[in-house]
Amino acid sequence: MWLESVGVALVGGLICLDRNLLQVMISRPIVAGPLTGLLLSDFSTGLVVGALMELLWIDRLPIGSYIPPNDSMTTILITAVSILAGTQVGRVSPELVTLAVVLLLPVGLLGQKIDTLVTIQNNKLSHRAIACARKGDARGISRVHLTAIARAFLLNVVLLFVMLIAAVAVIRWLFPLLSDAMLQGLRYMYIFIPVLGVAVAINTIKVRGVVPVFCVLSLVLIVIAEFL
């Protein structure tokens, strides 16, 4: 598990850099989830988690000065924790994935605070880069850029590794203690989360009457599925 955790932290650190460096969209949950799953030989779990997180935060875009929740870090953690904890408790089940989502979803808000801190620090580095440019120091400008990249990468790697180890330990201990009623509740949540995500996605379209129609259809489908 330690080797896998180090690998996830390193790859996750690179993926998170895409949020403010490369911006080729590999940091989007729908890509970050499957990449993490592929690294841990469970592509399907990564695809499911990535799709869920993409839907839930599809309306949170980095427009202007707004820094959205770190959905990349959250997706990587939920995927890796579900797979690693699942191998230790028996299998990766919908209930276990839902439990990981419930416990780790707040990581997105923590990541948002960290991204804000990194942005503030990068603003300070930009002043150093401007000073180097005035002096004609091209190497100094390169050093400033590399410092910013290395700082963000190392911070993401450390956070991912620490939270991954801690979350796997918690879920490995907690999941076997859940009662049948709690497991049933997690199964219902597993169905409800994508419904909520699609509702969020539809709400971004801003078409009048679409959300109520979707909610009614979703309720009918859930009732039918329950009886079947």
Buried (B, 14 or more C-beta within 10 A) or exposed (E): BEEBBBBBBBBBBBBBBBBBBEEEEBBBBBBBBBBBBBBBEBBEBBBBBBBBBBBBBBEBEEEEEEBBBBBBBBBBBBBBBBBBBBBEBEEBBBBBBBBBBEBBBEBBEBBBEBBEEBEEBBEEBEEBBEEBEEEEBEEBBEBBBEBBBEBBBEBBBEBBBEBBBEBBBBBBEEBEEBEEEEBEBBBEBBBEBBBBBBBBBBBEEEEEEEBEEBEEEBEEEBEEEEEE
